[in-house]
Amino acid sequence: MLLPHADFLELKELHAHRQRSWELQREHVGNNSQLYRRLYGARPLPKRLEELPDVPLTDKEMLRSSQTAHSGFGDYLATPHTSIGRVHRTSGTTGTAMNLALSARDAHETAVVGGRAQAAGGLGPGHRVVHCLNYRLWMGGLTDHMTLEATGAAVIPFGVGDTALLVRTIRELGITAISCTPSYPAVLEKVLTEQFPTLKPADLGLQLGLFGGEAGLDDLEFRKRLESVWGFKVRNSNYGVSDVFCNFAGQTELNNDLHFMALDVLHPELITPETGDILPWREGETGELVLTHVSRECQPLVRFRTGDIICISGTGLAACGRTAPRFRVVGRVDDMVVVRGINAFPSQVAAIINGESALSGEYRIALSGPPPYDALPLEAELARTASPEIGNGLAANLESRIKRELGLTARVTLVPFNTLPRTEGKTPRVIRKEKL
């Protein structure tokens, strides 16, 4: 059950509310979710949230297997099919696409919590925001649209494709904000250059960029580049895990980290990804985020491993007045590349790439074989104005910086501007052999 203005409430009050909600939720899961009945047997779910670490973790593979064996929504669907009010599908970025079922209450709670994140980023009444994510089944389309509407802003449901029409729409309707992936502005810039040569990105008059769906916005150099080119404020306003909550964390204008906006309906834990051991939820701690629904009807999840490695950066009162804990996303377990025993994430590489003005910011890590890896194979794209002669010296400089800052041996290949793909959806940065 939702609490009004939960992101501003005392943490003790929120914990007490989660505990009360969990007492009802555990009965719902125990009575109606066949997956958890199989996983836990006759053992009841613990009564206290503090005792949750005593029960096994759930992971994405369990859900995939459940949906494969039980067509449709898996045997973790805990309501009759008549209770389903909306159906989505995951993007399948990290594996087989999953079917997601929401009841009317689930959908309402999703919109309200996501609206908290979008509002924290600065969106509200008076804004006209164009939403440029895929509306075709993907939760980032319609569901994120509803989170934008929850702020009181006027939402233009554009979707993806026909970027030239988007440019004209922004100008004709006086749109003030855009909601999209962080890589999409590069697509827009290319279209402006090719089809609207007299227009610069800042000429579109956008005041606010609301981004999500991809990593990269923790990198301040990348944000500065976007703000410099586009003239809008950049907000990481849309962090979520589709199987759990479409959007439950966002950045404010006073803090570069994400605020966890869902402590009234989600219970978070932190674990060591290699062992599953519980880590303390405290400032400075880094581990894999684990989430439990305390208010979910259709597909409730208990101790779900998100695969996201986060660092908790603050648990006290924030400058904006919110009590919501702050965190940064370090990377994903499945995007992690181990080079001679050292863990590397694309976000760490991106921070170095975006610090070089002679590069466009586009890159990919192209792995041509199975691990272990002796070096990090990195393709980095030159900026439009970069001279080809800069090549060898810049590649060597990048290799030196990666070695110095990350402790990794890298093999850098520079490619001409516009060589690497720009996508309207999520842009993959780690390309495995089977995807080459």
Order of alpha helices (4+ residues) and beta strands (2+ residues): alpha-alpha-alpha-beta-beta-alpha-beta-alpha-beta-alpha-beta-alpha-beta-alpha-beta-beta-beta-beta-beta-beta-beta-beta-beta-beta-alpha-beta-beta-alpha-beta-beta
